[in-house]
């Protein structure tokens, strides 16, 4: 129930205008062969159904049997692709999911999160329907009769009306990136949910998040002259979730939500927590291991 409520919240979070980044040419990777692929390489005479998911996403797993059922029913008339968002992922876990649910559709990886940004991803599972004109006509977090109906309509050759998608323009992305492209910065990337949502499915990751977040104030106090800022992943997150998170950990540095995943995408954050040292937008240091506080301080101070 909590996850469903968060879906409803995040669906309303970002209503940013502007043209979406073209998604047909975004480089993705086949899970089975590691070959590079794009949506533009799919059969142009078929509409496309994408499901964006993660192995640690419980609702994603609940939807997999229905997803495979749609594959069996529409594979000859619809391009059906399972797109893993590749955040805190494990290739063995992906293989386990494919085997457990007998998935027969292609599984691709959004390794840099570019497709998620281009399609306005706010949380998984996220289904996107694209007609043969290459236009997004429907998106949803649900796997229900409405989704079935729209896929059936597309399979019968109907175009459907273009959907209004909450994605951001290239200009808006540049505005969001601009503050971090000048001067020096320490950016700490995490998620408000990584310490509790991953507790059952990825306990080692949850523990890693908790440890880093509990030690962040101490790191800041040892390097007080550094320009610290925290960034939380936008998936399943609103301002109340951010406030609860900063209160829980008594965070002393400022935190903000990564609007539409722009910073995670720009700095290629595929694992959390991650700490970056930036200078004029260039990554000087990337830290993902926070077990030794002294070592982290030495890395950041250049000692």
Order of alpha helices (4+ residues) and beta strands (2+ residues): alpha-beta-beta-beta-alpha-beta-alpha-beta-alpha-beta-beta-alpha-alpha-beta-alpha-beta-alpha-beta-alpha-beta-beta-alpha
